[in-house]
Amino acid sequence: MSAVREFGRALTQPFGAPAGTVQTYIEVPFKLGDGKYFPDGLIRVFRGQREWTALVEVKTGGNELQAEQLERYLDIAREQNFDALITISNQIPPVPGQHPTAVDKRKLRKVALHHLPWSEVLTAAVMQKEYRGVADPDQAWVLGELIRYLEHPKSGALEFSDMGANWVSLRDSVGAGTVRATDVAAADVAGRFDALVRFAGLKLGRRLGTEIVPALSRKDLAEPATRTQALVTQLVATGAMTAGLRIPGAVGTLFITADVRAAKITCHVDVDAPRDGRPTTRVNWLVRQLKHAPETVRLESFAAYTRGPGNTELLRAVRENPALLVGDAAKELRVFRVAANSSAGTKRGTGRGSFIESVLSAVDDFYEQVIQNLKPWMQAPPRLRTNEEVTIEPVSPALVSTAISSQDGPQPPAGEEQPGKA
């Protein structure tokens, strides 16, 4: 972070640090009461008279952050008038900005607590080097070495690799129809599903060079427990969980639905239909953009002022007959839904046949085959007509007026007689 200026700024500015010089230290000793403690790191950023300082605690592999240790470091930061405590681990909170470890909120009155998953650190490094750029060639090489290190399996910076100990029991309960809203297993799996979708967004964002964030409301971001409970309610009622990703420049939000009961993953995106043209013309506009999509993609159309499901058919059939998506020709088509199904794995870990791998593959495939090829409809601007296109229709004799007022020509100057009048 101190060697590559752009990378240091990319990680610290979201936490409130100024865009200044970054200084970093490791294992700085601090006294607290009768004990002596060594946080893993300390970051200090200077810009003019402004100074921002944060302690850093790091965990690798399967090691998790401990509340007691974090609260101790928060006390140290408060005594030293530091601004924040930053934690880095493989734990991925379901909601951005949420911390994976619950601490005494009274200790957060003067010191902020931030968390960075290792996958997010890797994403920031890749985006800075490959897309945003590093001015100094030597610094770019250093950042490349960090990326190479973090991507190594033995670095301790692991990808999302486990749906948790409750996955198997929850999967069986959903299949049997015995899952309840009060089940601890349901809340645990719901939180991990949101974390998995967030990880899928980070992974896809590294390939695209853009920041992909979960599609969450302000209430969900402010109250993560409410979001988890909503997923649990959906799981109990339908056996499925739904989350979304906002991709900059995409035609719409990418939604992922994991049907645990049916062992199926569904990705879909909603596309606004053109605002002019016949219904079949609007359908053809969508079909032309899906020429490289699998023929098993499902299309659904929704008309204005209607409720319930729309007209649904597979892409291969709509290619042959666009009218299949048109119900009542008198009603205007407003929205299309493009969806793709795939099998969901059952294993809790990673690898072939795992639930995690099936979700990651479904997201990547749907973006590559569908979303990146879709563009929103834009109304054509009005065209200027050339002189050749402007025609003057001859006046019909029946339309010529015989009224005296219509025969009047220009008025003569004052004092002169008008010809033809006494």
MOGI-V943614 format. One record per pair of residues at least 24 apart in sequence whose ideal C-beta (glycine too) atoms are under 10 Angstrom apart, sorted by the first residue. I is the first residue (numbers start at 1). GAP is how many residues later the second one is. D is the distance in whole Angstrom. If there is no record, write none. Layout:
i;gap;d
I;GAP;D
I;GAP;D
This chain:
i;gap;d
1;40;9
1;42;7
1;44;10
1;55;10
1;120;10
1;145;10
2;41;8
2;42;10
2;43;10
3;133;9
3;135;9
3;136;6
3;139;5
3;140;8
3;143;9
4;121;9
4;124;8
4;125;9
4;130;6
4;131;10
4;132;8
4;134;9
4;135;4
4;136;8
4;137;10
4;138;6
4;139;5
4;140;10
4;142;8
5;129;8
5;130;8
5;131;8
5;134;7
6;122;5
6;123;9
6;126;7
6;127;8
6;128;5
6;129;7
6;130;9
6;133;8
6;134;9
6;137;8
7;114;10
7;117;7
7;118;6
7;120;10
7;121;5
7;122;8
7;125;10
7;127;7
7;132;8
7;133;10
7;135;9
7;136;6
7;139;8
8;35;8
8;37;8
8;120;10
9;36;8
9;119;9
10;111;10
10;114;5
10;115;8
10;117;8
10;118;5
10;122;8
11;32;9
11;75;9
11;77;10
11;103;10
11;105;7
11;109;9
11;110;7
11;113;6
11;114;9
11;117;9
12;31;7
12;32;10
12;33;6
12;40;7
12;42;8
12;72;9
12;74;9
12;102;10
13;32;9
13;39;10
14;83;10
14;100;8
14;102;10
14;110;10
15;28;9
15;30;10
15;37;8
15;39;7
15;68;8
15;69;6
15;71;7
15;97;7
15;99;5
15;101;9
16;29;10
16;36;7
16;38;9
16;67;7
16;68;7
16;96;7
16;98;9
17;26;8
17;27;9
17;28;4
17;29;10
17;30;9
17;33;9
17;34;10
17;35;4
17;36;9
17;37;8
17;66;8
17;67;8
18;27;6
18;28;8
18;29;4
18;30;8
18;32;5
18;33;8
18;34;6
19;26;8
19;28;6
20;24;10
20;25;5
20;26;5
20;27;3
20;28;8
20;30;7
20;31;9
20;32;8
21;24;7
21;25;5
21;26;7
22;24;8
22;30;10
23;30;9
24;32;8
25;31;9
26;30;9
26;32;10
28;27;8
28;28;10
28;48;10
28;52;10
30;25;9
30;42;10
30;43;9
30;45;10
30;46;5
30;47;9
30;49;8
30;50;7
31;45;9
31;48;9
32;40;6
32;41;9
32;43;6
32;44;5
32;47;7
32;48;10
33;39;9
33;42;9
35;37;8
37;32;9
37;35;6
37;36;7
37;38;10
37;39;7
39;30;9
39;33;9
39;34;5
39;37;7
39;38;9
39;46;8
39;47;10
40;33;10
40;46;10
40;47;9
40;48;8
41;45;8
41;47;9
42;35;10
42;38;10
42;40;8
42;44;10
43;39;10
43;40;10
43;41;9
43;43;7
44;38;9
44;39;10
45;38;9
51;30;10
51;31;10
51;32;9
52;30;9
52;31;5
52;32;8
53;24;8
53;27;8
53;28;8
53;29;4
53;30;6
53;31;8
54;28;6
54;29;6
54;30;4
54;31;7
54;32;5
54;57;9
54;58;8
54;60;8
55;25;9
55;27;6
55;28;10
55;29;8
55;30;5
55;31;7
55;32;9
55;56;9
56;28;9
56;29;8
56;30;5
56;31;8
56;32;7
56;58;10
56;60;9
57;28;7
57;29;8
57;30;5
57;31;7
57;32;8
57;58;10
58;28;9
58;29;8
58;30;5
58;31;7
58;58;9
58;60;9
58;98;9
59;28;8
59;29;7
59;30;4
59;31;7
59;32;8
59;59;9
59;97;9
60;28;9
60;29;8
60;30;7
60;58;8
60;95;8
60;96;3
60;97;7
60;98;8
61;28;9
61;29;7
61;57;10
61;93;10
61;94;9
61;95;5
61;96;9
61;97;7
62;27;10
62;28;7
62;29;10
62;94;9
62;96;8
62;99;9
62;100;9
63;26;7
63;27;8
63;28;9
63;93;8
64;25;7
64;26;8
64;27;6
64;36;8
64;37;8
65;24;6
65;26;7
65;34;8
65;35;7
65;36;4
65;38;9
65;50;8
66;35;7
66;37;10
67;34;5
67;35;6
67;36;5
67;37;8
68;33;10
68;35;9
69;32;9
69;34;10
70;29;9
70;31;6
70;32;10
70;33;5
70;34;10
70;37;9
70;43;7
71;30;10
71;32;5
71;33;6
71;35;10
71;36;6
71;37;10
71;42;10
72;35;10
73;30;10
73;34;10
73;38;9
73;40;9
74;29;7
74;30;8
74;32;10
74;33;4
74;34;7
74;35;10
74;36;9
74;37;5
74;38;10
74;39;7
75;32;7
75;36;9
76;35;9
77;30;9
77;33;8
77;34;4
77;35;9
77;36;9
78;29;7
78;30;10
78;31;8
78;32;5
78;33;5
79;32;10
80;31;10
81;29;8
81;30;9
82;28;9
82;29;7
82;30;10
83;27;9
83;28;7
83;29;7
84;24;10
84;27;6
84;28;4
84;29;7
84;30;6
85;26;6
85;27;7
85;28;5
85;29;7
85;30;10
86;26;9
86;27;8
86;28;5
86;29;7
86;30;7
87;26;7
87;27;7
87;28;5
87;29;7
87;30;10
88;26;10
88;27;8
88;28;5
88;29;8
88;30;6
88;32;9
88;33;7
88;69;9
89;26;8
89;27;8
89;28;7
89;29;7
89;67;10
89;68;10
89;69;10
90;27;7
90;28;5
90;29;8
90;66;8
90;67;7
90;68;5
90;69;8
90;70;8
90;71;8
90;72;10
91;24;8
91;26;7
91;27;9
91;69;10
91;104;8
92;25;5
92;26;9
92;27;7
92;28;8
92;67;10
92;68;6
92;99;10
92;100;9
92;102;9
92;103;4
92;104;8
92;106;6
92;107;6
92;110;8
93;24;8
93;98;8
93;101;9
93;102;7
93;105;8
93;131;8
94;96;8
94;97;5
94;98;8
94;99;8
94;100;3
94;101;5
94;102;9
94;103;9
94;104;7
94;120;8
94;122;9
94;126;9
94;130;6
94;133;7
94;134;7
94;137;9
94;149;9
95;96;9
95;99;7
95;100;9
95;103;8
95;119;7
95;121;6
95;125;7
95;126;6
95;127;9
95;128;9
95;129;4
95;130;10
95;132;6
95;133;9
96;24;9
96;102;7
96;105;10
96;117;6
96;118;7
96;120;8
96;125;7
96;128;10
97;124;6
97;125;9
97;127;9
98;93;10
98;96;10
98;97;10
98;123;8
98;126;5
98;127;10
98;129;10
99;125;10
100;91;10
100;95;9
117;40;9
117;41;10
117;42;10
117;43;9
117;78;9
117;81;9
117;82;8
117;85;8
118;32;7
118;37;8
118;38;8
118;39;4
118;40;7
118;41;9
119;31;9
119;38;8
119;39;8
119;40;6
119;41;7
119;79;9
119;80;6
119;83;5
119;84;7
119;87;9
120;78;9
120;79;9
120;82;6
120;85;10
121;25;9
121;26;10
121;29;7
121;36;7
122;24;9
122;25;7
122;27;10
122;28;5
122;29;7
122;33;9
122;35;6
122;37;9
122;80;8
122;81;9
122;84;7
123;76;10
123;78;9
123;79;5
123;80;8
123;81;10
123;82;6
123;83;5
123;88;8
123;89;9
124;78;10
124;81;10
124;82;10
124;87;9
125;24;10
125;25;7
125;26;10
125;81;9
126;24;9
126;25;9
126;76;10
126;79;9
126;80;5
126;81;9
126;83;8
127;78;7
127;79;7
127;81;9
127;82;6
127;83;8
127;84;8
130;76;9
130;77;10
130;79;6
131;75;10
131;77;9
131;78;4
131;79;8
132;77;8
147;59;10
158;192;9
159;40;7
159;43;9
159;44;8
159;191;8
159;197;9
159;201;9
160;32;9
160;35;7
160;36;6
160;37;10
160;38;9
160;39;4
160;40;8
160;42;9
160;43;9
160;190;8
160;196;6
160;199;9
160;200;8
161;38;10
161;187;9
161;188;6
161;189;5
161;190;9
161;193;9
161;195;7
162;30;8
162;34;10
162;186;6
162;187;6
162;188;8
162;192;10
162;194;8
163;25;9
163;26;7
163;29;5
163;30;8
163;32;10
163;33;7
163;182;10
163;184;8
163;185;4
163;186;8
163;187;10
163;191;8
163;192;6
163;193;7
163;196;10
164;24;5
164;25;6
164;27;9
164;28;5
164;31;10
164;184;7
165;183;8
166;26;9
166;182;9
167;25;8
167;26;10
167;93;10
167;179;9
167;180;9
167;181;4
167;182;9
167;188;7
167;189;10
168;178;8
168;179;9
168;180;6
170;65;8
170;90;7
170;178;10
171;68;10
171;89;6
171;90;9
171;92;9
171;173;10
171;175;7
171;177;9
171;184;8
172;88;10
173;62;10
173;63;10
173;66;10
173;87;9
174;61;7
174;62;9
174;64;10
174;65;5
174;66;9
174;67;10
174;85;9
174;86;5
174;87;5
174;88;10
175;64;8
175;85;8
175;86;6
175;87;9
175;88;9
176;85;9
177;59;10
177;62;8
177;84;8
179;53;9
179;56;7
179;57;6
179;58;10
179;60;8
179;81;9
179;82;10
180;52;9
180;56;7
181;48;8
181;51;6
181;52;6
181;54;9
181;55;5
181;56;9
182;50;9
182;54;10
183;49;8
183;52;9
183;53;8
185;47;10
186;42;9
186;43;10
186;45;8
186;46;5
186;47;9
186;49;6
186;50;7
186;55;10
187;38;9
187;41;6
187;42;8
187;44;8
187;45;6
187;48;10
188;40;9
188;44;10
189;39;10
189;42;9
189;43;9
189;46;8
189;52;8
189;69;10
189;71;8
189;159;10
189;166;10
190;37;9
190;38;5
190;39;8
190;40;9
190;41;4
190;42;5
190;43;9
190;44;9
190;45;6
190;51;6
190;53;10
191;33;8
191;34;9
191;36;9
191;37;5
191;40;8
191;41;9
192;156;9
192;163;10
192;164;9
193;35;10
193;38;7
193;42;9
193;48;5
193;49;9
193;50;7
193;63;9
193;65;6
193;67;9
193;162;9
193;166;8
194;26;9
194;30;9
194;33;7
194;34;7
194;37;7
194;47;8
194;49;6
195;48;10
196;45;10
196;47;8
196;60;9
196;62;9
196;159;8
196;160;6
196;163;6
196;164;8
196;167;10
197;44;9
197;45;9
197;46;4
197;47;8
197;48;7
197;57;10
197;58;10
197;59;6
197;61;9
197;162;7
197;163;10
197;166;8
198;45;8
198;47;8
199;157;9
199;160;9
199;161;8
199;164;10
200;43;9
200;45;7
200;54;9
200;56;8
200;156;9
200;159;6
200;160;5
200;161;10
200;162;9
200;163;5
200;164;8
200;167;10
201;42;10
201;43;10
201;44;5
201;45;8
201;46;8
201;53;9
201;55;10
201;162;8
203;157;7
203;160;8
203;161;8
204;41;8
204;43;8
204;50;9
204;156;9
204;159;6
204;160;6
204;163;6
204;164;10
205;40;9
205;42;8
205;43;9
207;157;8
207;160;9
207;161;9
208;39;8
208;40;9
208;41;9
208;42;10
208;159;8
208;164;9
210;37;7
210;38;5
210;39;8
210;40;10
211;35;9
211;36;9
211;37;7
212;33;5
212;34;7
212;35;5
212;36;8
212;38;9
212;42;9
212;151;10
212;155;10
213;31;10
213;32;7
213;33;5
213;34;9
213;35;9
214;29;7
214;30;7
214;31;6
214;32;7
214;39;10
215;28;7
215;29;3
215;30;6
215;31;5
215;32;10
215;37;10
215;38;5
215;39;8
215;40;8
216;27;9
216;28;8
216;30;9
235;25;7
235;26;9
238;24;10
240;24;9
240;25;10
240;26;8
242;24;9
242;26;10
243;116;10
244;24;10
244;25;10
245;118;7
245;122;9
245;126;10
247;120;7
247;124;7
247;125;9
249;122;10
249;123;9
249;126;10
250;117;8
250;121;5
250;122;8
250;124;8
250;125;10
250;126;9
251;38;9
251;87;9
251;119;9
251;120;7
251;121;9
251;122;9
251;123;4
251;124;7
251;125;5
251;126;9
252;83;9
252;84;10
252;85;9
252;86;9
252;119;8
252;122;8
252;124;8
253;118;10
254;109;7
254;112;7
254;113;7
254;116;9
254;117;6
255;82;10
255;84;9
255;111;10
256;103;7
256;106;7
256;107;6
256;110;8
257;82;9
257;84;10
257;105;10
258;86;6
258;97;8
258;100;9
258;101;7
258;104;9
259;82;9
259;85;7
260;84;7
260;86;9
260;95;9
262;79;9
262;81;10
262;82;8
263;80;6
263;81;5
263;82;8
263;83;7
263;92;9
263;95;9
264;77;6
264;78;7
264;79;7
264;80;6
264;94;9
264;98;10
265;75;9
265;76;7
265;77;5
265;78;7
265;79;5
265;80;9
265;90;9
265;93;6
265;94;6
265;95;10
265;96;9
265;97;4
265;98;9
265;101;9
266;32;9
266;73;6
266;74;7
266;75;5
266;76;8
266;78;10
266;96;8
266;100;9
267;30;10
267;71;9
267;72;7
267;73;5
267;74;8
267;75;8
267;92;9
267;95;5
267;96;7
267;97;10
267;98;8
267;99;4
267;100;8
267;102;10
267;103;8
267;104;9
268;29;10
268;30;8
268;32;9
268;69;6
268;70;6
268;71;4
268;72;7
268;73;10
268;98;8
268;102;9
269;67;9
269;68;7
269;69;6
269;70;8
269;71;10
269;97;8
269;98;9
269;101;7
269;102;6
269;105;7
270;30;9
270;32;9
270;65;6
270;66;7
270;67;5
270;68;8
270;69;10
271;28;10
271;64;7
271;65;5
271;66;8
271;67;6
271;99;10
271;100;10
271;103;6
271;104;9
271;105;7
271;106;8
272;61;10
272;62;7
272;63;6
272;64;8
272;104;7
272;105;7
273;28;8
273;29;8
273;30;9
273;31;10
273;52;10
273;59;8
273;60;5
273;61;6
273;62;6
273;63;6
273;104;7
274;59;8
274;60;10
274;62;10
274;102;10
274;103;4
274;104;9
274;105;8
275;57;8
275;58;10
275;59;9
275;102;7
275;103;10
275;104;7
276;56;10
276;101;9
276;103;7
276;104;9
277;56;9
277;100;10
278;44;10
278;48;9
278;51;8
278;55;10
279;24;9
279;43;8
279;44;8
279;46;8
279;47;4
279;48;9
279;49;9
279;50;6
279;51;9
279;52;8
279;53;8
279;54;5
280;41;9
280;42;5
280;43;6
280;44;10
280;45;8
280;46;6
280;49;9
280;53;10
281;41;8
281;52;10
282;40;9
282;43;9
282;44;9
282;50;9
282;51;5
282;52;9
282;54;8
282;95;8
283;28;10
283;30;10
283;35;7
283;38;10
283;39;4
283;40;8
283;41;8
283;42;5
283;43;7
283;50;7
283;53;8
284;34;9
284;35;9
284;38;5
285;37;10
285;51;9
285;90;10
285;92;7
286;29;10
286;32;8
286;36;9
286;39;9
286;47;10
286;50;5
286;52;8
286;88;8
286;91;9
287;28;7
287;31;6
287;32;6
287;35;7
287;38;9
287;49;10
288;31;10
289;49;9
289;81;9
289;84;6
289;85;5
289;86;7
290;25;6
290;28;9
290;29;9
290;48;7
290;79;9
290;80;7
290;83;7
290;84;8
291;24;10
291;28;9
291;82;8
292;76;9
292;77;7
292;78;9
292;80;10
292;81;6
293;45;8
293;47;8
293;73;9
293;75;10
293;76;5
293;77;5
293;80;7
293;81;9
294;46;7
294;71;9
294;75;6
294;76;9
295;24;8
296;44;7
296;45;8
296;46;10
297;41;6
297;42;7
297;43;5
297;44;9
297;69;9
297;72;8
297;73;7
298;39;8
298;40;8
298;41;5
298;42;7
298;43;7
299;25;9
299;26;6
299;37;6
299;38;7
299;39;6
299;40;8
300;25;8
300;35;9
300;36;7
300;37;4
300;38;8
300;39;7
301;24;4
301;25;7
301;26;8
301;32;5
301;33;9
301;34;7
301;35;6
301;36;8
302;25;10
302;29;10
302;31;7
302;32;6
302;33;4
302;34;8
302;35;7
303;24;6
303;25;7
303;26;10
303;27;9
303;28;4
303;29;6
303;30;6
303;31;6
303;32;9
304;27;6
304;28;5
304;29;8
304;30;5
304;31;9
305;26;7
305;27;9
305;29;9
306;25;7
306;26;10
306;28;9
309;28;10
310;24;10
310;25;8
310;26;9
310;27;7
312;25;8
312;27;9
315;25;10
315;55;10
336;38;10
338;28;9
338;31;10
338;32;6
338;33;8
338;36;7
339;27;9
339;31;9
340;25;7
340;26;5
340;29;7
340;30;7
342;24;9
